[in-house]
């Protein structure tokens, strides 16, 4: 079953509180999303570390309930 934008956003906010999270359904199919995550927690971390932190927040759903996620991260 595909994930909703709200489910994705809630998982990220649960793991990275006080971040700004924008989710966009790229194809309208509930399976291909774009996420922009802005957080002070990313200060001093490489893009790879930032992306890993976001993927970890999805609790193993990436590649299963969530098929594709285009990810943009930056610190505030």
Secondary structure, DSSP 4 states (H G I P E B T S, - for coil): -PPPHHHHHHHHHHHSTT-EEEEEESSSSSSEEEEEEE-GGGTT--HHHHHHHHHHHTTT-BTTTB-EEEEEEE--
